[in-house]
């Protein structure tokens, strides 16, 4: 899980770990039972972008190296686009659109998917300006 000094971490309380460390511990717990699928429900929420990238890289490496199927639940379309080859867009618990990620996000058919993509695009330029 790429945790520094794991022996020391085992003696710490959760509130003494960083968000990224806590997420890595939870991923380790999830993998302890040798699952075929890993369900990741908002695994990068409340993490800074650097740690978020590290967690996404870790999940992708686990997927490739362990042959895991990954079900990734998120509201963050740029994260979804980075990690997913296929996507299902849900609204009120109902799947409204599904397909290859680049197709669904590139040419959304459902009005809700179009709204999500437009909102993500509207935020992206502001985020880039803030990084300068």
Protein Blocks (a to p, Z undefined) as FASTA:
>chain_A
ZZahkllmmmpcfklpcfklmmmmmmmmmmmnopabdcdehklgoiafklmmmmmmmmmm
mmmmnopacddddfblklmmmmpmbdcddeehiafbgcdfklmmmmcfbfklmmmmmmmm
mmmmmmmmmmZZ
